[in-house]
Amino acid sequence: MLPALPPLVALWLAVGAPLAAMPLAPVRGRAADVPALVFVSRQPASLSPGQIPGFGPHGRALATGGRLLVRERSGRIRALLPEGRFFDVADPCVAWDGKRIVFAATPSATAPWRLWRVDGDGSDLVQVTFDDRHLGPGHAEFALALPARYDDLDPVWLADDRIAFASTCWPQRAQFAAIPVTNLFVATLDGARPLRITSERNGAEELSVDPRNGHILYSRWWFNRFLPADPPDQAGATPGVTLDRARAVPQDTINQWTAGTVAPDGEALKLAAGDARVRAGLRAYQPVRLADGSIVATWATESAMSPAPGFVGLQRFAPSISPAIQLTGPRSAFAGPACDPAALPDGRVVFSGDPLGDGDFGLYVVNPDGRRPARVLDFAGTLELDAAVLGARPRPPVPPENFTGQNSHDVPNTTLHQARDSVTTFRFDCLNVFTNANVDAAIPDAPPAQRDLRIRFYTPVARPAAAGGDSLLLLYEVPVEASGAVHVEDMAAETPMFEQLVDARGKVLRSARGPAHGGGYNFARLGAGTKCVGCHTGHSVIEPASNYWRAKWFNIAPSAQVWTSSAATGAPRNLVDRRTRGPVDQVGWAAAEADSGKIRLTWQVPIEVKGLVLYAVSTDTQSGTNVRIRETGIVFRHQGREVKRLTVRRLLSAAGTRVDCDPVRVDTIEITPLRVSGLVNRRRCAGLAEIETIARVLED
């Protein structure tokens, strides 16, 4: 038997009024057929109200006291390490063969966390990371301004049996809070110096490995204290940005943890999950990929989780960028706080849950749809966290690696000269900043196509002792080609950067949601090259065309001015909002005329069109909508003159009907439903859900 653990002495969870009003029902059932699990049992953070040990930027390195334990399939509990070997433990991860475990541990409440490895039977305990941070010569500023301590946390096994982990070894201070910044590192088990693979400005932690491709899923602190601002700029200030919200361009603010994915060599950085159209839809901490390709992650009412996370729960995202489905929390079968998800072989999710909301977490399982939560174990007065299956798992593919050398920077840049050196660079290629994602994709519109744009690249330089931990430099400002392309050689590598699009007067370019301005920071490895398209949020998840010529062609409809002869329901703008799913009054348009109505799309830039995709309104028997458009007229105009006319003599589909044509130069397209039957909202009239216009912006 294990000795009893001290009781819970403080209530840690601070829940807002709306959530506090929700009853937290206990989970009464017991889980069946749960495989062997390794987990940690830790003391509550009694001196840090609101914190869960190991969770969030303020809780990740808390040392409260704990043990590394195994729950066998039979339910028997055994200690994996001798009593008192470490003061606290966290983050166990099991190797693909099921025989070894890597975990984080600390010998005392004030000592740094390091990584260790042990066999599944508790033998062969070996230290993996050490106190060996190298700041290099000439970095006394960092040594004096930042704590000498750094922590190694959140280890995972890569497909080739190296270890990836989060560490505060690269010395920075977060912009939002005076805490060290985590980044991702990769280490071999032979004691060689770890390789840093990310250059996040505010945080990168809570890793898992994607079983489909061997890439790393992780949590990114997406925040930027520098806000977009229009001229006139204050004397001596960096142009285009401000720290004063009263002077900033109106915008929604993002300050939250999102789910990213990156290859083990630091390439292929992408948004991993979320609804990118709304800020709250991107909340995702501790992302884990399930066997069906979906991602389960933790959400928190306090999206930055600083200074504390507030109420926490689980949600699941489809494999593509999409809205989440809530698995736990208010109005769910498991109503209490929940975190630390992990996949079970049968598709269920094991997690740490607190069904009564009193701060006492145990281990639970739940179906991937949120149904049938059941208790696995829950020791009174301690927090059972970080469960992982103790058994063999299918090994993911080993991703090819392009960059394996050591990092060029021991510390972040402190001068413009360092940021602009001609050695530590990568090539930046955005094939088309105007590219939009597919219809109904959960990605906002790109900025509207227009001429004489410029793109600014900013990078922070470290000021460890200053407010915010940095200052900002305008690294480059370059023209955007008329087609929307941007090509820059010798861009600063291994440093956080963000971009801003401005017009010829220096005014910040706006898209439908706000400024076309980086809400957070991205990065690239030395010698790499980026190839992306679209807006800042969507560029990493829209698949670029195979070459520059193909990338010129995109759906330019969201850039159009839209006019309709009448509107019985829905707004004319709905026809180019890239949404087709939902009631016609929200995603489409219907004419007031009994039979037809006319639509006109007009662009302010010269374009060449090679096709349209017309989306019919979806049938909705409840609202009495079953309109059918069996013949459609299309007229192409340039400077008021008709240049082409087409008649589409087939039924338009709600999935989209493609209409191709020889490329033609236009500035206006008129669309008229000619033969219509059925109803829209029980009214006889024509209606459409969406119009895609496949075109390119002309150079002249």
C-alpha positions in Angstrom: 0.0 0.0 0.0 1.1 3.5 -0.7 1.3 5.8 2.4 -1.5 8.4 2.7 -0.9 11.8 1.1 -1.6 15.0 3.0 -5.1 16.4 2.6 -6.1 19.3 0.5 -5.6 22.5 2.4 -6.7 25.3 0.1 -9.4 25.7 -2.5 -7.6 26.7 -5.7 -10.3 27.1 -8.3 -11.6 30.6 -9.0 -14.7 30.4 -11.2 -16.5 33.4 -12.7 -20.2 34.1 -11.7 -21.8 32.5 -14.8 -19.8 29.3 -14.4 -20.1 29.3 -10.6 -23.9 29.1 -11.0 -23.6 25.8 -12.9 -24.0 22.8 -10.6 -21.1 20.4 -10.7 -22.5 16.9 -10.6 -20.3 14.1 -9.3 -19.3 11.3 -11.7 -20.5 8.1 -10.2 -19.5 5.4 -12.6 -16.2 3.5 -12.7 -14.1 3.1 -15.9 -13.7 -0.4 -17.3 -11.0 -1.8 -19.6 -8.5 0.9 -18.9 -4.9 -0.1 -19.8 -2.0 0.4 -17.5 -1.3 4.1 -16.9 1.7 6.1 -15.6 0.8 9.3 -13.9 1.8 11.7 -11.2 0.1 12.4 -7.9 1.0 15.9 -6.6 0.1 18.1 -3.7 -2.1 21.1 -4.4 -0.7 24.6 -5.0 -1.8 25.9 -1.7 0.5 28.9 -1.8 -0.5 29.8 -5.4 -4.3 30.2 -5.5 -5.9 29.4 -8.8 -3.0 27.3 -10.1 -2.8 23.7 -11.1 0.7 22.3 -10.7 2.3 21.9 -14.1 -0.4 23.8 -15.9 -0.1 27.2 -17.6 2.7 29.8 -17.7 2.6 30.5 -13.9 1.9 26.9 -12.8 4.2 24.9 -15.2 7.3 25.0 -12.9 5.5 25.0 -9.5 7.0 22.3 -7.2 4.4 21.2 -4.7 5.6 17.7 -4.0 4.6 14.5 -5.8 5.3 11.0 -6.9 5.5 9.0 -10.2 3.0 6.1 -10.0 1.6 3.3 -12.2 -1.9 2.1 -12.2 -1.9 -1.5 -13.6 -4.7 -2.7 -15.8 -5.9 -4.7 -12.8 -6.3 -1.4 -10.8 -3.2 -2.1 -8.6 -1.1 1.0 -7.8 2.6 0.9 -7.6 5.3 3.5 -7.1 7.8 3.8 -10.0 10.5 5.5 -8.1 11.8 5.0 -4.5 10.1 7.2 -1.9 11.9 10.6 -1.6 14.0 10.2 -4.7 12.6 13.5 -6.0 10.7 16.2 -4.3 8.3 16.6 -7.3 7.7 15.0 -10.7 5.6 15.8 -13.8 4.9 15.1 -17.4 5.6 11.3 -17.9 5.8 10.2 -21.5 6.1 6.5 -22.5 8.4 5.4 -25.4 6.8 3.8 -28.5 8.0 0.4 -27.4 6.3 0.8 -24.0 9.4 0.0 -22.1 10.9 3.4 -21.1 9.4 6.6 -19.6 10.8 10.1 -19.7 9.6 12.6 -17.2 10.5 15.9 -15.5 11.6 16.1 -11.9 13.1 18.4 -9.3 15.0 17.5 -6.1 13.6 20.3 -4.0 10.9 23.0 -4.0 13.4 25.7 -5.3 15.6 23.7 -7.6 15.2 23.7 -11.4 13.3 21.0 -13.3 15.3 18.6 -15.4 14.4 15.5 -17.5 15.0 11.9 -16.5 14.5 8.5 -18.0 13.4 5.3 -16.3 12.4 1.8 -17.4 8.8 0.8 -16.9 9.7 -1.4 -13.9 11.5 1.5 -12.1 15.0 0.4 -13.0 17.8 2.2 -14.9 17.1 5.8 -13.8 19.2 8.1 -16.0 19.3 11.9 -16.2 18.7 13.3 -19.7 19.1 17.1 -19.4 21.6 19.1 -17.3 22.5 22.5 -16.0 24.5 23.4 -19.1 23.0 26.6 -20.5 25.5 28.4 -22.7 25.0 32.2 -23.0 28.3 32.7 -24.9 30.7 35.7 -24.4 29.4 39.2 -24.2 26.0 38.5 -22.8 26.4 39.9 -19.3 23.1 41.8 -19.8 21.2 38.6 -19.8 23.1 37.1 -16.9 22.3 40.1 -14.7 18.7 40.7 -15.8 17.4 37.2 -15.9 17.4 34.4 -13.3 20.2 32.0 -13.6 17.7 29.2 -13.2 15.9 27.6 -16.2 13.5 24.6 -16.3 13.1 21.7 -18.7 9.6 20.4 -18.9 6.9 18.5 -21.0 9.2 15.8 -22.6 7.9 13.6 -25.4 9.5 10.8 -27.5 10.0 11.6 -31.1 9.5 8.9 -33.8 13.3 8.3 -33.9 13.6 8.0 -30.1 15.1 11.5 -29.5 13.4 13.6 -26.9 11.5 16.9 -27.6 10.7 19.1 -24.6 9.9 22.7 -23.5 12.5 24.7 -21.7 13.2 28.3 -20.5 16.8 27.9 -21.5 16.7 30.5 -24.3 16.6 33.6 -22.0 13.6 35.8 -22.6 10.9 37.5 -20.5 7.3 37.2 -21.7 5.7 40.4 -23.0 2.5 40.0 -20.9 3.9 38.8 -17.6 7.3 38.9 -16.0 7.9 35.2 -16.4 10.5 33.2 -18.4 9.6 32.2 -22.0 9.4 28.5 -23.0 10.6 27.2 -26.3 10.9 23.8 -27.8 14.2 21.8 -27.9 15.3 18.4 -29.2 17.8 16.2 -27.4 19.5 12.9 -28.0 20.0 10.5 -25.1 23.8 10.7 -25.3 24.1 14.0 -23.4 24.8 16.1 -26.5 23.7 19.8 -26.3 20.0 20.1 -27.1 18.9 21.9 -30.3 16.3 24.7 -30.1 13.7 24.3 -32.8 11.4 27.2 -32.1 11.9 31.0 -31.6 8.6 31.9 -29.9 8.4 35.3 -28.3 6.0 34.4 -25.4 5.8 30.7 -24.9 5.9 27.2 -26.4 5.0 24.2 -24.2 2.8 21.1 -23.5 4.0 18.9 -26.4 2.6 15.8 -27.9 3.5 13.9 -31.1 1.2 13.6 -34.0 0.8 9.8 -34.7 0.1 10.5 -38.4 3.3 12.2 -39.4 5.7 12.4 -36.4 5.4 16.2 -36.1 5.1 18.0 -32.8 1.8 19.4 -31.5 2.3 22.1 -28.9 0.8 25.2 -27.2 1.8 28.7 -28.4 1.2 31.8 -26.4 -0.2 34.1 -29.1 0.2 37.7 -28.0 1.8 40.9 -29.2 2.1 44.0 -27.0 2.8 46.1 -30.1 -0.4 47.4 -31.7 -0.9 48.6 -35.3 -1.2 52.4 -35.7 -1.7 54.7 -38.7 0.4 57.8 -39.4 1.3 60.3 -38.1 3.8 58.4 -36.0 5.3 59.8 -32.8 8.8 61.2 -33.2 11.3 58.5 -32.7 8.8 55.8 -32.6 8.8 52.6 -34.7 6.5 53.4 -37.6 3.2 51.6 -37.8 3.0 50.4 -34.2 2.2 51.8 -30.8 1.9 50.6 -27.2 -1.0 53.1 -26.6 -4.3 51.4 -27.3 -6.0 54.8 -27.7 -3.7 55.5 -30.7 -4.0 52.0 -32.1 -6.1 51.0 -35.1 -9.4 49.6 -33.8 -9.1 45.8 -33.5 -9.9 42.8 -31.5 -7.2 41.7 -29.2 -5.7 38.2 -29.0 -3.9 37.0 -25.9 -4.4 33.3 -25.6 -2.8 29.9 -26.0 -3.3 28.3 -29.4 -2.4 24.9 -30.8 0.5 24.8 -33.3 2.4 22.1 -35.1 6.0 22.0 -36.2 8.4 19.4 -37.6 11.1 18.1 -35.3 13.7 20.2 -37.2 11.7 23.4 -36.6 10.1 23.6 -40.1 6.5 23.4 -41.3 5.1 25.7 -38.6 1.3 25.7 -38.8 -1.9 26.4 -36.9 -3.0 22.9 -35.7 -6.6 23.4 -34.6 -9.3 26.0 -34.0 -11.9 28.3 -35.6 -9.7 31.1 -37.0 -12.7 33.3 -37.7 -13.1 34.2 -34.0 -10.5 34.7 -31.4 -12.2 32.5 -28.8 -12.3 29.7 -31.3 -8.5 29.4 -31.2 -8.2 28.5 -27.5 -6.3 25.3 -27.3 -3.8 24.2 -24.6 -2.3 20.7 -24.3 -3.3 19.6 -27.8 -3.4 15.8 -28.4 -4.2 14.1 -31.7 -6.6 11.1 -31.5 -6.6 8.1 -33.8 -9.4 9.5 -36.0 -7.3 12.7 -36.7 -9.3 15.0 -34.4 -7.5 17.0 -31.7 -8.5 17.2 -28.0 -7.2 20.3 -26.1 -7.8 22.2 -22.9 -9.6 25.5 -22.9 -9.6 28.1 -20.1 -11.9 30.9 -19.2 -8.9 33.1 -18.8 -7.4 32.6 -22.3 -3.9 33.8 -21.5 -4.0 31.8 -18.2 -2.1 34.7 -16.6 -2.0 35.1 -13.7 -4.3 32.0 -13.4 -6.3 29.9 -15.8 -9.7 30.2 -14.2 -12.1 27.3 -15.1 -10.6 24.7 -17.5 -12.2 22.1 -19.7 -11.7 19.9 -22.7 -12.8 20.4 -26.3 -12.4 18.5 -29.5 -11.6 19.8 -33.0 -12.1 18.0 -36.3 -8.9 17.2 -38.2 -9.3 20.4 -40.3 -9.4 23.9 -39.0 -12.9 24.1 -37.5 -15.0 25.0 -34.5 -14.6 22.9 -31.4 -17.1 20.6 -29.7 -17.1 20.9 -25.9 -16.3 17.6 -24.1 -16.4 18.8 -20.5 -17.6 21.8 -18.6 -21.0 23.5 -18.1 -23.8 21.7 -19.7 -21.6 18.6 -20.3 -21.8 15.1 -18.8 -18.6 16.0 -16.9 -19.3 19.5 -15.6 -16.3 20.1 -13.4 -12.8 21.4 -14.3 -10.7 19.1 -16.6 -7.3 19.1 -18.2 -4.3 16.9 -19.3 -6.0 14.9 -22.0 -4.4 11.8 -23.5 -5.6 9.2 -26.0 -6.5 5.6 -25.1 -6.1 2.9 -27.7 -9.9 2.3 -27.9 -10.5 6.0 -28.9 -11.5 7.2 -25.4 -9.8 10.1 -23.7 -8.2 9.8 -20.3 -7.9 13.1 -18.4 -7.5 14.8 -15.1 -10.9 15.9 -13.7 -12.3 17.6 -10.7 -16.0 16.7 -10.7 -16.9 18.7 -7.6 -14.9 21.7 -8.4 -13.1 21.6 -5.1 -9.6 21.4 -6.4 -9.1 17.6 -6.0 -8.3 16.2 -9.4 -8.4 12.5 -10.2 -8.1 10.4 -13.4 -11.2 9.9 -15.5 -12.1 8.7 -19.0 -14.7 9.9 -21.5 -15.9 9.1 -24.9 -14.6 11.4 -27.7 -18.1 12.8 -28.0 -18.1 13.8 -24.3 -20.5 11.0 -23.3 -20.1 8.5 -20.5 -17.4 10.0 -18.3 -16.2 7.5 -15.6 -13.7 7.6 -12.8 -10.5 5.7 -13.0 -8.9 6.7 -9.7 -8.9 9.7 -7.3 -6.8 9.9 -4.2 -8.2 12.1 -1.5 -6.4 15.4 -1.1 -3.9 15.1 -4.0 -4.0 15.9 -7.7 -3.6 13.0 -10.1 -2.3 14.5 -13.3 -0.5 13.8 -16.6 -1.7 10.3 -17.3 -0.2 8.3 -20.2 -0.7 4.8 -21.4 2.1 2.5 -20.2 2.3 0.2 -23.2 3.5 -0.1 -26.8 2.1 2.3 -29.4 2.4 2.3 -33.2 5.5 4.4 -34.0 4.8 7.4 -36.3 6.8 8.0 -39.5 10.1 9.6 -39.0 9.9 13.0 -40.7 12.7 14.0 -43.1 15.0 16.6 -41.6 16.6 19.5 -43.4 18.2 21.4 -40.5 20.2 19.5 -37.9 23.0 21.9 -37.0 23.3 23.9 -33.8 21.5 27.2 -33.2 23.2 30.4 -34.3 21.9 32.4 -31.4 22.6 31.5 -27.7 20.5 34.5 -26.7 17.8 36.6 -28.6 19.0 39.5 -30.7 19.7 42.8 -29.0 20.6 45.0 -32.0 19.3 45.7 -35.5 22.8 44.7 -36.8 22.3 41.2 -35.3 18.8 40.9 -36.8 20.1 42.0 -40.3 23.2 39.9 -40.5 23.7 38.1 -43.8 24.4 34.7 -42.3 21.5 33.8 -40.0 18.8 34.1 -42.6 15.9 32.3 -44.5 14.0 33.1 -47.6 10.4 34.5 -47.3 8.0 33.8 -50.1 4.3 34.6 -49.8 2.9 33.6 -53.2 -0.2 35.7 -52.8 -1.3 37.7 -49.8 -4.8 38.1 -51.3 -5.5 34.3 -51.4 -8.7 33.2 -49.6 -9.3 29.8 -48.1 -12.0 27.4 -49.4 -15.7 28.2 -49.0 -16.9 27.4 -45.5 -13.3 27.0 -44.2 -13.0 28.4 -40.6 -10.4 30.9 -41.8 -11.1 34.7 -42.1 -11.0 36.5 -45.5 -7.6 37.7 -46.7 -7.3 41.5 -47.2 -9.0 42.9 -50.3 -7.0 43.0 -53.5 -5.6 46.5 -54.2 -2.6 48.2 -55.6 0.5 49.9 -54.2 0.7 47.9 -51.0 3.8 47.4 -48.9 4.6 44.9 -46.2 6.6 45.6 -43.1 8.5 43.0 -41.1 9.1 43.7 -37.4 11.3 41.9 -34.9 11.7 42.5 -31.2 15.1 42.9 -29.7 15.7 41.8 -26.1 15.8 44.3 -23.3 15.6 41.9 -20.3 15.5 44.7 -17.7 12.9 46.9 -19.5 9.1 46.8 -19.3 7.8 44.1 -21.6 11.2 42.6 -22.0 11.9 44.0 -25.4 11.8 46.9 -27.9 10.7 46.7 -31.5 12.5 47.3 -34.7 11.2 47.7 -38.3 13.4 45.1 -40.0 12.3 45.6 -43.6 9.6 47.3 -45.7 9.2 46.0 -49.2 6.6 46.4 -52.0 3.8 43.8 -52.6 3.6 42.9 -56.2 0.3 43.7 -58.0 -0.4 40.0 -58.1 -0.1 39.8 -54.3 3.3 38.2 -54.1 6.1 39.0 -51.7 9.6 37.6 -52.1 12.4 38.5 -49.6 15.8 36.9 -49.4 18.0 37.1 -46.3 15.1 37.4 -43.7 16.1 37.1 -40.1 16.1 33.5 -39.0 15.7 32.0 -35.5 14.0 35.1 -34.2 10.4 36.0 -33.6 8.8 38.3 -36.3 5.5 39.6 -37.4 4.2 41.4 -40.5 2.0 44.4 -41.3 0.4 45.3 -44.7 0.0 49.1 -45.4 -1.2 51.1 -48.3 0.7 53.8 -50.3 0.0 56.3 -47.5 1.2 54.0 -44.8 -2.3 53.3 -43.4 -2.7 49.8 -42.0 -4.6 47.6 -44.5 -7.8 46.1 -43.1 -9.6 42.9 -43.9 -13.2 42.0 -42.9 -12.2 41.2 -39.3 -9.5 43.9 -38.6 -6.0 44.9 -39.5 -4.0 42.7 -41.8 -1.4 42.7 -39.0 0.3 40.0 -37.2 -1.5 39.3 -33.9 1.4 37.2 -32.8 4.9 36.1 -33.8 6.2 33.5 -36.2 9.7 32.3 -37.0 11.9 30.1 -39.3 15.0 28.1 -39.0 18.4 29.2 -40.4 18.7 28.3 -44.1 15.0 27.5 -44.4 12.4 28.9 -46.8 8.8 29.7 -46.3 6.1 29.3 -48.9 2.7 30.6 -47.9 -0.5 32.3 -49.1 -3.3 34.4 -47.6 -3.8 36.4 -44.5 -1.7 36.2 -41.4 -4.1 33.8 -39.6 -4.7 31.6 -42.5 -1.3 31.5 -44.3 0.0 28.5 -42.5 -3.1 26.3 -43.1 -4.1 27.2 -46.7 -2.2 24.8 -49.0 0.0 26.9 -51.3 -0.2 26.3 -55.1 2.6 24.2 -56.6 4.1 27.2 -58.3 4.0 31.0 -58.5 1.8 31.1 -61.7 -0.9 28.9 -60.2 -0.8 30.9 -57.0 -1.8 34.0 -58.9 -5.3 32.5 -59.4 -7.6 32.7 -56.4 -11.2 33.4 -55.3 -11.3 37.2 -55.6 -15.0 37.5 -54.8 -14.5 38.7 -51.2 -12.7 41.8 -52.7 -15.7 42.8 -54.8 -18.3 45.5 -54.2 -21.7 43.8 -54.3 -25.0 45.2 -55.6 -28.3 43.5 -56.0 -31.5 44.8 -57.6 -33.4 43.9 -54.4 -33.2 41.8 -51.3 -36.1 40.0 -49.7 -33.8 38.3 -47.1 -30.1 38.1 -46.5 -27.6 40.8 -47.3 -25.9 41.3 -50.7 -22.5 40.9 -48.9 -23.5 37.4 -47.9 -22.9 36.4 -51.5 -19.1 36.8 -51.1 -18.6 35.9 -47.5 -17.3 32.4 -48.2 -20.2 30.9 -46.2 -22.9 28.5 -47.5 -23.9 26.5 -44.5 -26.8 27.9 -42.5 -30.1 29.8 -42.9 -30.2 31.8 -46.2 -30.7 35.1 -44.3 -27.4 34.5 -42.6 -25.2 33.1 -45.4 -27.0 34.0 -48.6 -29.4 36.3 -50.5 -32.8 36.1 -51.9 -34.4 38.6 -54.3 -37.6 40.5 -53.6 -38.7 39.9 -57.2 -41.1 37.0 -57.7 -38.9 35.3 -60.3 -35.3 36.6 -60.5 -33.3 39.6 -59.5 -29.9 40.7 -60.6 -26.4 40.6 -58.8 -23.5 42.7 -59.8 -19.9 42.3 -58.6 -17.4 45.1 -59.2 -13.7 45.3 -58.5 -11.4 48.3 -58.1 -8.4 46.5 -59.6 -8.1 45.0 -63.1 -8.6 41.3 -63.0 -8.7 38.4 -65.4 -11.4 35.8 -64.7 -11.3 32.2 -65.8 -14.3 30.8 -64.0 -17.1 31.1 -61.4 -18.5 28.7 -58.8 -22.2 29.4 -58.0 -23.7 27.9 -54.8 -27.4 27.3 -54.6 -29.3 27.8 -51.4 -29.5 24.6 -49.4 -32.9 23.0 -49.0 -34.4 23.7 -45.5 -37.8 22.1 -45.1 -38.3 23.7 -41.7 -38.0 27.3 -43.1 -39.8 26.4 -46.3 -36.8 26.9 -48.5 -36.4 24.7 -51.6 -35.5 27.1 -54.4 -34.2 25.7 -57.7 -32.3 27.8 -60.3 -32.3 25.9 -63.5 -30.9 28.6 -65.8 -28.5 31.4 -65.1 -27.2 34.3 -67.2 -23.7 35.7 -66.7 -22.4 38.9 -68.3 -18.8 40.0 -68.1 -18.0 43.7 -68.5 -14.9 45.9 -68.7 -15.2 49.7 -68.4 -19.0 49.4 -69.1 -18.6 47.3 -72.2 -19.8 43.7 -72.5 -16.9 41.4 -73.3 -18.5 38.0 -72.8 -21.9 36.4 -72.1 -22.6 32.9 -70.8 -25.8 31.0 -70.1 -25.7 28.1 -67.6 -28.5 25.7 -68.5 -28.2 23.3 -65.6 -29.4 23.1 -62.1 -27.2 24.9 -59.6 -26.0 22.8 -56.7 -25.7 23.7 -53.1 -22.2 22.1 -53.2 -21.2 24.5 -56.0 -21.6 24.5 -59.8 -18.3 25.4 -61.6 -18.6 27.6 -64.7 -15.4 27.8 -66.7 -14.5 30.3 -69.5 -11.5 31.4 -71.5 -9.7 34.0 -69.4 -11.2 37.4 -69.9 -10.3 40.9 -68.5 -13.2 42.4 -66.5 -14.1 44.8 -63.8 -17.7 43.8 -63.4 -19.7 40.6 -63.5 -23.5 40.5 -63.6 -25.4 37.3 -62.6 -29.2 36.8 -63.3 -31.2 33.7 -62.3 -33.4 33.1 -65.4 -35.4 30.0 -64.7 -36.4 29.6 -61.0 -38.8 27.3 -59.1 -39.5 26.7 -55.5 -39.5 29.0 -52.5 -37.1 30.9 -50.2 -38.6 31.2 -46.7 -42.0 30.2 -48.2 -41.8 32.9 -50.7 -41.4 32.5 -54.5 -38.2 34.2 -55.4 -34.6 33.5 -56.5 -31.7 33.0 -54.1 -28.0 32.2 -54.0 -25.7 31.2 -51.1 -22.3 32.2 -52.5 -20.4 33.2 -55.6 -16.7 32.3 -56.1 -14.8 34.2 -58.7 -11.6 32.5 -59.9 -9.3 35.2 -61.2 -5.9 36.9 -61.0 -5.0 40.5 -60.5 -3.4 42.0 -63.6 -0.2 43.8 -63.5 -1.4 46.9 -65.6 
